Amino acid sequence: MTRLDETFLQLTVGYDDLIKLAEVHAGRVAPADAPTRLRQEGLVTSAGVHPTAASLVEVAVGPARSIVVERFDGATLSPLFIGWMPDGRATTSAPDTEGAVVVTATELGLLRDQLRQWLAIFDREVPAERPTVTTNTTVIDAAMTLEGVDPSGDADLDPVLEGWRLAWRATGNWAERDVDATVTVVDAGPQGWYRVEHAPRTGTEEVEVTLAPLTLDEVVSALGDVVTGRGSRGADD
């Protein structure tokens, strides 16, 4: 399904067609050579890409900074792709149930609250004292499945496993550069949030994992570092 909603500034299009629109907009492909379906939908005319679609495509495909947020909720992996420009324009892109990409316009200044809502990062009462917990990737991988994991007998770890709601990972990079910021967080419901830290994995081998407790402000700040790229090379270029 291909559709441009000018009221909500939202474009629904197949991934290949999204890239083709970007190529037409950049002048690398002539409008006449665009796929017929894009011309029939009015997304491409003899003058080029429809202005509203062009604005969405420009940010989604060629942003100054790109962020990927992956939410692991039971057996479901939900990715959200974010791009923003120095002028404050931003887009979020996510796959729909039919395999198309839904690109929605937003603003850099709105992303903080939008991501907090998407990841359910809300103020809640959590224990005042929470220890750093040590476990391994086998336990974490099992906890992220729909079946979950049985109690381990560890008095520090089990409350985290019992309260487990979801886990998410955010990565960010500047245009044409490698990933420069990443954070993985476990949302343990009434137990609060924990930052996941472990040595790099090259496959499915088991490695030790540290779960470091985070406050609400620390979660928001860590996610903000990834989204804005503050402190990373390229932030002030």
N, C-alpha and C positions, 0 to 999 in steps of 0.2 A: 504494500500500500504506500502510495506517494501522495503527500498532502502538505500544503502550506496553510497554516492558520495565522493570518495576519493580526487577528484580534489578540491572541495570546502569544504571538511571536514564537511560533513553534513549527518546526519542519520535521515531517516524518518521511524517511527515505531509506532505501537500501544503502548499505555501506559502499558498495561499488559506485552507486550513483552519487553519493555524497562526495566521494573523491573526484568523480567526473565533473561535478558542479564546481569544485575548487579549481580544477584545471581550466575550465572555461573562464571562470572569474579571473584567474591569473593570466589569461591570454595564451596558455599553452595548447589549448584546443579551441578551434573555431566553433562558434555557436551552431553553425550548420552541421558540424560533425558530432554534436551531442546526441545521445540516444534519443530516438523518436519519442519514447515515453516521457522524457523530461520536457520536450517541446510541446507535446500534447497537453501536459499538465500546466503549461504556462510558466514553468520554472526557468526555461531558457527561451529567449526570443532572438530575433536577428540582432538586437542591440546588446545581448549578453544575458547574464543571469538576472532573474527578477531581483530588484533592489533589496527587498526584505530577506529573501533567501540568501542573497550574496552576503549580507551583513552577518547572518547566522553562520554560514559556511566559513567565512573568513576567520572567525574566532574559533570555531570548533576544530578546524583542520590545521590552521596555522597560528596558534596562539603564542604569545610571548612566554607564558608558563603553562605547563600541562600538569594536571593532577589526576591520579586514578585512585578512587576510594572503593575498596572491595569489602562488602559486608557479608559475613558468614553467619547465616541464621539457620541452624539445624542443617538440613541437607541442601539448602539453597545458597548459592553464591550470587550476590547481586552487585554488579559493577556500576560505578558512576564515573563518567569521564568529564573533567572540568577543564576549561580553558579560559584564560583572561588576557586582556590587552592592557598596556600602560594607560590608556584613556579611561579605564574602568569598565569597559564592555566585557561581558563574560557569558559563557554558555555552559549548560550541563547537557550531557548526552548519555542516553541509556537505551539498551535494547528493549524492544517491546515483545509481546508474545508471538508475533509473526516473524521475528528476526530482523525487523527494520530498526533503524536508529532514530530515536526521537531527540531532536536538538531543540533546546528551549533557551531563550534569551534570559539573562539575568544581569546582575551587576556585581562587581567585585565586593562592594560594601555589603551586599546581601548574603554572600556565600556563608558567612559565619553562622547566621541564624538558620539558613536552609540546611546546612550540614548537621547542625545540632539537632534539628528536627528529624532528619533522615536517619541519624544514628542514635536517636533517643538520648542525647546527652543533656539531661535535665537535672536540676538540683534535687537531691534526695538525701535522706538521713542514712548515714553509713557509720560503722564503728569508728570511734575516735582513734583507736590504736589498731593498726593492721600490720602484721609482719610481712617482710619480703618472703616469698614462697619459692621453693626450688622443686622442680619436677622434670619431666622430659617431654620430648616431642611426641612420643607414642601416646601419652596421656592427653596432651593438648589436641592432637589430631582426632582422637576418639571423642573428646568433649565437643568438638565442632560438628559431629555427626548428629543425625536425628535421634539416634538411640542414646547418645550421651555416654557416660562412663560410670561404673560402679564406684562407691566410696573407696578411698585408698587406705583409710586408717590413719592418715596424716591429719592431725588436728588443725594444722594451718591450711592445708590444701583443700580438705573436704568442704569447708564452707564456700570456697570459691567455686568448686564443681557443682555444689548443690544450688547455688544462686545464679549459675551461668545463664545468661540471656543470649548473648551473641558475641562475636569477635569481629574486629574490622582492622583493615590495613590501609594506610594512605601513603602514596609515594608521589614525589614531585620532581620536575626538572624544567630547566629553562630551554628554550628552543634550540634544537640541534646540539644539546648537551646531555650527558648521562644523568641518571637519577642522582640528586644531591641531598635528598631528605626523605626519610621514611619513618613511620611509626606504626606499631601493631599493638592493639589494645583489646583486652578482654573486659567485657561488661558483665560483672558478676552480680547484677541486680542489687539486692540489699547490702552486699559486701563492697559495692563500689567498683572502681575501675583499676585495672592493673596493666602496666606496660610490659609487653612480652619481649624478652631479650634472650638471644641464643647465638651460638656460633653459626657461621654460614653452613648451609646444607647443600650438598651436590645431588642429592637424591632423596630417598626415604629413610636414610640411616638415622638411628636414634641419637639425639644430642641433648645435653642438659639445657633446661629452660629456667630462666628466672622471671618471676612475676613480681614486679615492683609496684606497690600501691601508689595511686595517683589521686589527688584531689580533683574536684570539678574544674577549678581554675587551671590546674596543670594539664588536664586532658584538653581543654579548649586551647591552651597555649601551644601544646605539642602539635595539635592539628593545624593551628594557625601558622606555625613555622613551616609546615609542609606546603600549605596552600599559598602563602605569600612568598616563600623562599627567602625570608629574612635570615640574614646570617650566612647564606650560602653564596658561593661564587656566582657572580652574574646579577646579584640583587641590585647592585649599584652601577652596573655597566651601562 
